[in-house]
Amino acid sequence: MHRDIVLLCVLCYYWSTQLVAESLNMSSRLARTTTTGIHEVADEQRLLYNLLQGYEKSVRPVRNASTPIVVRLGISLTHLFDLDERNQVLTTMVWLNQEWYDELLTWDPADYNGLAVLVVPCDFLWLPDMVLYNNADDYVHGYVKSRALLYNNGTVFWPPPTKMRSTCKVNIEYFPFDTQECEMKFGSWVYNGFQVDVVARTDRVDLSDYVKNGEWELQSVVVERRVTYYASCCPEPFPDLTFRLVIRRKVLYYAYSTLLPCIMMSALTVLVFVLPPDSGEKIALGITVILAFSVIMLSIIEKLPETSDSIPLIGSYLNTVMSLAAISVMMTVAVINIDWRQPEKHPMPDWVKRLILGKLAYMLCVRTDYNPRSRVSAHHEPPPSDICYSEDMYGSPWMTHRSWLARGSGNSHGSPARSQRSFRRHEEEVSSTKRSQEEELLPVRTEWRQVAQVMDRCLFWLFSAATVVATVVLLLIYPMIGDSNTAVPLEDTL
């Protein structure tokens, strides 16, 4: 038992002698000055040692507890990485320039051979707890532990570079001609305004090292100081600095990747009515255009956020041209139905002739066979005849003659050659009658085809006008109205 106590006393004595020796060694090294090249290093070491003696970095460096520390905050924007519209997150690279007065870290440069600025690790000093209020990530990583500049008058300047991911409310109403406003709100997390006050270091944002983004154009950066009172927490004020970035999307990429294909497919929708009415590819072309619009719509939906606040401009345009394409398919079905009308079942009314083949064809410069002076009836009745013809289930004509059948049934013992000659003669009569009836119905069939052609021409101009109006209004006029309401000139921050 006594031996253990003696051993413990010996160890304590050894440790104390080691600490005293190390302290004496440090004092001797700080006191030594030479003129052979290490004079400046010794001054910095001696200054750092003298400043940090008795310095406590975990509390505010003020002698009077009622004195607030004024932190002058500013940012140097170096890069705008991306604006994730779907997750509504803005990613930027900034230098968070912080400057404050530490009254416990002052010295006379004359005592240290004119040394007025000292570069020290930031871990040695008290640092303001500035955080990004609208941070999209957690607060685990923090800032880069860069060194701080310490001036002889007590001014501390600490510019840690950091990658910010801040939340940004995205307005997709004018996409892809949109202008977004994103905010970055900085302030002390714990200290109130009576302890740590936050003001703007400069009224402008430093853009001297800014690298331009390929998708977004920086319009302006506005600095605004706000004071917030949290009634549920504390009655003291909590000041903060809000940097509002106004960025505008560059349209060139979306112009050739989205808008130009949409306009080209809209032209294909119009060209459906240029094909002949009896063409079987009219409906196929219209359905293909609708499917192509659907693919573009799906690719755009994957990029935009799932919000019901507004409908994107490109979505409105796609819905409009898709509706026109769907209506064009329905109109094409109607035109094909008109083109294939049988005059035997659907005689043409006189008002259709006057309105479509007469007035509308004249207005659209479509040449038809309509003659307003002609009074030929549209109801062509076949001439009375005792000959009737039809087709069997295989499509081959079979002819009968009432009188010939009657004679054949009355004289069944006639000569076969005479019966054959009689049958051939009646067959020729049936063919001649059928040809004459087809020739009489041919003008009516031609008129229905001309009606289909006039309808095609009319629909062509109507859909062309609708497509041009939709394109001009939604892709030119409407974006210009939105741009005039949100565009802000970029301030000269260099």
VOKOL-892350 format. One line per 5 residues: for each residue x, y, z of C-alpha. Coordinates in Angstrom, 1 decimal. Layout:
X Y Z  ...
***
This chain:
0.0 0.0 0.0  2.8 2.5 1.0  4.7 1.4 -2.1  1.8 2.3 -4.4  1.5 5.8 -2.8
5.2 6.4 -3.2  5.1 5.3 -6.9  2.2 7.6 -7.5  4.0 10.5 -6.0  7.1 9.8 -8.2
5.0 9.8 -11.3  3.3 13.1 -10.4  6.7 14.7 -9.7  7.9 13.5 -13.1  5.0 14.9 -15.0
5.2 18.2 -13.3  8.9 18.5 -14.1  8.2 17.7 -17.8  5.5 20.4 -18.0  7.8 23.0 -16.4
10.6 22.1 -18.8  8.4 22.3 -21.8  7.1 25.7 -20.6  10.6 27.0 -20.1  11.6 25.7 -23.5
8.7 27.5 -25.2  9.5 30.7 -23.3  13.2 30.5 -24.3  12.3 29.9 -28.0  9.9 32.9 -28.1
12.4 35.1 -26.4  15.2 34.3 -28.9  15.5 36.7 -31.8  18.2 36.6 -34.4  19.0 38.5 -37.6
19.7 35.5 -39.8  16.3 34.9 -41.3  14.1 33.5 -38.5  13.3 36.8 -37.0  9.8 37.1 -38.6
8.7 33.5 -37.7  9.7 34.1 -34.1  7.6 37.3 -34.0  4.5 35.4 -35.3  5.0 32.6 -32.8
5.5 35.1 -29.9  2.4 37.1 -31.0  0.2 34.0 -31.2  1.4 32.8 -27.9  0.7 36.1 -26.2
-2.7 36.5 -27.8  -4.0 33.1 -27.0  -2.9 33.1 -23.3  -6.2 33.1 -21.4  -8.3 33.3 -24.5
-11.5 31.2 -24.4  -13.0 30.6 -27.8  -16.2 29.0 -26.6  -17.7 32.4 -25.4  -18.1 35.7 -27.1
-14.9 37.8 -27.0  -16.3 40.9 -25.3  -15.4 42.4 -21.9  -18.9 43.7 -21.3  -21.6 41.1 -21.7
-24.1 43.7 -23.0  -21.8 44.6 -25.9  -23.1 43.0 -29.2  -20.7 41.6 -31.8  -21.5 43.0 -35.2
-20.8 40.4 -37.9  -20.4 42.0 -41.4  -21.4 39.2 -43.8  -21.0 39.0 -47.6  -20.7 36.3 -50.2
-18.5 35.9 -53.3  -20.5 33.8 -55.8  -18.1 31.7 -57.8  -20.3 29.2 -59.5  -24.0 28.3 -60.0
-24.0 24.5 -60.4  -27.6 23.6 -60.9  -31.2 24.3 -60.2  -33.0 21.0 -59.6  -36.5 21.9 -60.6
-38.0 18.6 -59.6  -36.6 18.7 -56.1  -36.5 22.5 -56.0  -32.9 22.8 -54.8  -30.3 25.4 -55.9
-26.7 24.4 -55.7  -24.0 27.2 -55.6  -20.4 27.6 -54.7  -19.7 30.7 -52.5  -17.1 32.2 -50.3
-18.8 33.2 -47.1  -17.0 36.4 -46.2  -17.4 37.1 -42.4  -15.8 40.0 -40.6  -16.2 41.0 -36.9
-14.3 42.8 -34.2  -12.6 40.8 -31.5  -11.5 43.2 -28.7  -9.4 40.6 -27.0  -7.1 40.1 -30.0
-5.4 43.5 -30.4  -1.7 44.3 -30.3  0.8 47.0 -31.1  2.7 46.2 -34.3  5.7 48.1 -33.0
6.2 45.4 -30.3  6.5 42.7 -33.0  8.7 44.5 -35.6  5.7 45.9 -37.5  3.7 42.7 -37.7
0.1 44.0 -38.3  -1.6 40.9 -39.8  -1.5 37.4 -38.5  -2.9 34.3 -40.3  -4.2 31.8 -37.7
-6.2 28.6 -37.8  -9.9 29.2 -37.3  -10.1 26.6 -34.6  -8.1 28.9 -32.3  -10.7 31.7 -32.4
-14.3 32.4 -31.5  -16.4 32.0 -34.7  -20.0 33.2 -35.3  -22.5 30.4 -35.7  -23.7 31.5 -39.1
-26.0 28.9 -40.8  -28.0 28.7 -44.0  -31.6 28.8 -42.8  -33.1 27.3 -45.9  -30.5 24.5 -46.2
-31.6 21.6 -48.3  -29.1 19.2 -46.7  -28.2 18.4 -43.1  -25.8 20.5 -41.0  -23.2 17.7 -40.5
-20.6 18.9 -42.9  -20.4 22.6 -42.1  -17.8 25.0 -43.6  -14.3 24.3 -44.7  -11.8 24.9 -41.8
-9.9 27.6 -43.6  -7.5 30.0 -41.9  -8.6 33.4 -40.7  -6.9 36.8 -41.0  -6.3 38.6 -37.7
-5.5 42.3 -37.8  -3.8 44.3 -35.1  -6.9 46.4 -34.4  -8.9 43.3 -33.5  -10.6 42.8 -36.8
-11.1 39.1 -37.8  -11.8 38.2 -41.4  -12.8 34.6 -42.2  -13.8 33.6 -45.8  -14.6 29.9 -45.8
-15.5 28.5 -49.3  -18.5 26.2 -49.2  -20.9 24.5 -51.5  -24.5 25.6 -50.7  -27.6 23.6 -51.4
-30.6 25.8 -50.6  -34.3 25.3 -51.1  -35.8 27.4 -53.9  -39.5 27.6 -54.8  -39.7 27.0 -58.5
-42.3 28.7 -60.6  -42.9 26.6 -63.8  -45.6 28.8 -65.3  -43.3 30.1 -68.1  -41.1 27.1 -68.6
-38.9 27.0 -70.6  -39.0 30.8 -70.8  -38.9 31.1 -67.0  -37.1 33.4 -64.6  -36.6 32.1 -61.1
-35.9 33.9 -57.8  -34.0 31.9 -55.2  -33.0 33.0 -51.7  -30.2 32.2 -49.4  -30.9 33.2 -45.8
-28.0 33.5 -43.4  -28.1 34.2 -39.7  -27.0 33.2 -36.3  -28.6 30.0 -35.1  -28.4 30.6 -31.3
-27.3 34.2 -30.6  -30.0 36.9 -30.7  -29.6 40.4 -32.1  -28.5 41.8 -28.7  -25.6 39.3 -28.7
-24.6 38.9 -32.4  -25.9 41.4 -34.9  -25.7 40.6 -38.7  -25.2 43.4 -41.3  -24.2 43.4 -44.9
-20.5 43.7 -45.5  -21.1 45.4 -48.8  -24.2 46.4 -50.7  -23.1 44.3 -53.7  -22.1 40.6 -54.3
-18.6 39.9 -55.5  -18.8 38.3 -58.9  -15.1 38.8 -59.9  -14.5 35.0 -59.8  -18.0 33.9 -61.1
-18.0 31.2 -63.8  -21.1 31.4 -66.0  -23.5 28.6 -66.1  -24.6 27.0 -69.4  -28.3 26.7 -68.6
-28.9 29.7 -66.3  -28.1 33.4 -66.8  -27.6 35.4 -63.6  -29.8 38.5 -63.8  -29.2 40.1 -60.4
-28.3 39.5 -56.8  -30.1 41.6 -54.1  -29.0 41.8 -50.4  -31.7 42.4 -47.8  -31.5 42.5 -44.0
-34.4 41.2 -42.1  -35.3 41.0 -38.4  -37.5 38.2 -37.2  -39.2 37.7 -33.9  -40.0 34.1 -32.8
-43.0 34.4 -30.4  -42.9 30.7 -29.6  -39.3 30.8 -28.6  -37.7 34.1 -27.6  -38.8 37.7 -27.4
-35.4 39.0 -28.7  -34.9 39.9 -32.3  -33.0 37.6 -34.6  -31.5 39.4 -37.6  -30.5 37.7 -40.8
-29.2 38.5 -44.3  -31.1 37.2 -47.3  -29.4 37.1 -50.7  -32.0 36.9 -53.5  -30.7 35.5 -56.8
-32.6 36.2 -59.9  -31.7 33.7 -62.7  -33.1 33.3 -66.1  -33.1 30.1 -68.2  -31.3 30.1 -71.5
-33.8 28.9 -74.1  -31.4 27.8 -76.9  -31.2 24.2 -75.6  -34.9 23.8 -75.3  -35.5 25.6 -78.6
-33.8 22.9 -80.6  -34.5 19.9 -78.4  -38.2 20.5 -77.6  -39.8 23.5 -79.3  -38.5 23.0 -82.8
-39.7 19.3 -82.9  -43.1 20.4 -81.6  -43.4 23.0 -84.3  -42.4 20.5 -87.0  -44.9 17.9 -85.7
-47.6 20.6 -85.7  -46.8 21.2 -89.4  -47.2 17.5 -90.0  -50.6 17.7 -88.3  -51.6 20.3 -90.9
-50.2 18.3 -93.8  -52.7 15.5 -93.0  -55.2 17.5 -95.0  -52.8 17.8 -98.0  -52.9 14.1 -98.7
-55.7 12.9 -101.1  -59.0 12.1 -99.4  -58.8 8.5 -100.6  -55.3 8.0 -99.2  -55.1 5.4 -96.4
-52.2 7.1 -94.7  -54.0 10.2 -93.5  -55.2 8.6 -90.2  -51.9 6.8 -89.6  -50.0 10.1 -89.9
-52.3 11.9 -87.5  -52.0 9.1 -84.9  -48.2 9.0 -85.3  -48.0 12.7 -84.6  -50.1 12.3 -81.4
-47.8 9.5 -80.2  -44.7 11.7 -80.8  -46.3 14.6 -78.8  -47.0 12.1 -76.0  -43.3 11.1 -75.9
-42.2 14.7 -75.6  -44.7 15.4 -72.9  -43.5 12.5 -70.8  -39.8 13.7 -71.1  -40.8 17.1 -69.9
-42.9 15.8 -67.0  -39.9 13.9 -65.7  -38.0 17.2 -65.3  -40.6 19.4 -63.7  -41.8 19.2 -60.1
-45.1 17.5 -59.2  -47.0 20.7 -58.4  -50.5 21.9 -59.0  -49.7 25.6 -58.5  -49.4 26.3 -62.3
-49.3 24.6 -65.7  -46.0 25.0 -67.6  -46.1 27.0 -70.8  -44.7 24.2 -72.8  -47.3 21.9 -71.4
-50.1 24.2 -72.4  -48.6 24.4 -75.9  -48.3 20.6 -76.2  -51.8 20.1 -75.0  -53.1 22.6 -77.5
-51.3 21.0 -80.5  -52.2 17.5 -79.3  -55.8 18.5 -79.2  -55.5 19.9 -82.7  -53.9 16.7 -83.8
-56.7 14.6 -82.3  -59.4 16.8 -83.9  -57.6 16.5 -87.2  -57.8 12.7 -87.0  -61.6 13.0 -86.3
-62.0 15.4 -89.2  -60.0 13.1 -91.5  -62.4 10.2 -90.7  -65.3 12.4 -91.6  -63.6 13.5 -94.9
-62.8 9.9 -95.8  -66.4 9.0 -95.1  -67.6 11.7 -97.4  -65.2 10.7 -100.1  -66.5 7.1 -100.1
-70.2 7.9 -100.2  -72.2 5.9 -102.6  -74.6 8.0 -104.7  -77.1 5.2 -104.8  -77.6 5.4 -101.0
-76.6 9.1 -100.4  -77.7 11.4 -103.1  -76.2 14.9 -102.7  -78.6 17.6 -101.5  -78.8 20.8 -103.4
-77.7 23.0 -100.4  -74.4 21.0 -100.2  -73.8 21.8 -103.8  -74.5 25.5 -103.4  -72.7 25.9 -100.1
-69.6 23.7 -100.5  -69.1 23.2 -104.2  -70.2 26.7 -105.0  -69.3 29.3 -102.5  -66.8 27.6 -100.3
-64.9 26.1 -103.2  -64.7 29.6 -104.8  -63.4 31.1 -101.6  -60.7 28.4 -101.3  -59.8 28.5 -105.0
-60.7 24.8 -105.5  -61.7 23.9 -109.0  -64.9 21.9 -109.2  -67.4 20.8 -111.9  -70.3 22.6 -110.2
-72.3 24.8 -112.5  -75.0 26.9 -110.8  -77.0 27.2 -114.1  -77.3 23.4 -114.4  -80.5 22.0 -112.9
-79.5 18.3 -113.1  -81.2 16.5 -110.3  -79.1 14.7 -107.8  -81.6 11.8 -107.7  -80.7 9.6 -110.7
-83.3 6.9 -111.1  -82.4 4.0 -113.4  -84.5 3.8 -116.5  -87.4 1.4 -116.5  -86.4 -1.9 -117.8
-87.3 -5.5 -117.4  -83.6 -6.3 -116.9  -82.3 -6.6 -113.3  -78.8 -7.4 -112.3  -77.0 -8.2 -109.1
-73.9 -10.0 -107.9  -73.7 -13.4 -106.3  -71.7 -14.1 -103.1  -68.5 -14.4 -105.1  -68.8 -11.0 -106.8
-69.7 -12.4 -110.3  -72.7 -10.8 -112.0  -75.8 -12.9 -112.8  -78.5 -11.5 -115.0  -82.1 -12.3 -115.5
-84.7 -11.1 -117.9  -88.3 -11.4 -116.9  -89.6 -11.9 -120.5  -86.8 -14.2 -121.4  -87.3 -16.2 -118.3
-91.0 -16.3 -119.1  -90.3 -17.4 -122.6  -87.7 -19.9 -121.4  -90.1 -21.4 -118.9  -92.9 -21.5 -121.6
-90.7 -23.0 -124.3  -88.4 -25.4 -122.6  -88.0 -27.6 -125.7  -86.4 -24.9 -127.9  -83.1 -25.2 -129.7
-80.1 -25.0 -127.4  -78.2 -22.9 -129.9  -81.1 -20.5 -130.2  -81.4 -20.3 -126.4  -77.6 -19.6 -126.1
-77.8 -16.8 -128.7  -80.8 -15.3 -126.8  -78.9 -15.4 -123.5  -75.9 -13.7 -125.0  -78.1 -11.0 -126.4
-79.7 -10.3 -123.1  -76.3 -10.4 -121.3  -75.1 -7.7 -123.6  -78.3 -5.7 -122.8  -77.7 -6.1 -119.1
-74.0 -4.9 -119.4  -75.0 -2.0 -121.5  -77.7 -1.0 -119.0  -75.3 -1.3 -116.1  -72.7 0.9 -117.8
-75.3 3.5 -118.6  -76.4 3.6 -115.0  -72.8 3.9 -113.8  -72.2 6.7 -116.2  -75.3 8.5 -114.9
-74.1 8.1 -111.3  -70.5 9.0 -112.0  -71.1 12.8 -111.8  -72.7 12.3 -108.3  -69.7 10.2 -107.1
-67.4 12.8 -108.5  -69.2 15.5 -106.7  -68.9 13.7 -103.4  -65.1 13.4 -104.0  -64.9 17.1 -104.8
-66.8 17.9 -101.6  -64.2 15.9 -99.7  -61.4 17.9 -101.4  -63.0 21.2 -100.5  -63.4 20.1 -96.9
-59.8 19.1 -96.9  -58.7 22.5 -98.2  -60.9 24.3 -95.7  -59.6 22.2 -92.8  -56.1 22.8 -94.0
-56.4 26.6 -93.7  -58.3 26.4 -90.4  -55.8 24.1 -88.7  -52.9 26.2 -90.2  -54.3 29.3 -88.7
-55.0 27.6 -85.3  -51.5 26.2 -85.2  -49.9 29.6 -86.1  -52.0 31.4 -83.5  -51.2 28.9 -80.8
-47.5 29.0 -81.5  -47.3 32.8 -81.6  -49.4 33.4 -78.5  -47.9 30.6 -76.3  -44.3 30.7 -77.5
-43.8 34.5 -78.3  -46.4 36.8 -76.8  -47.0 35.1 -73.5  -43.3 34.7 -72.6  -42.7 38.3 -73.5
-45.4 39.4 -71.0  -43.9 37.3 -68.3  -40.4 38.4 -69.0  -41.4 42.1 -68.8  -42.8 41.5 -65.3
-39.8 39.6 -63.9  -36.7 40.8 -65.8  -34.2 42.7 -63.7  -30.9 44.1 -65.1  -27.8 42.6 -63.6
-26.1 45.0 -61.3  -22.4 46.0 -61.8  -20.9 43.9 -59.0  -17.4 43.7 -60.3
***
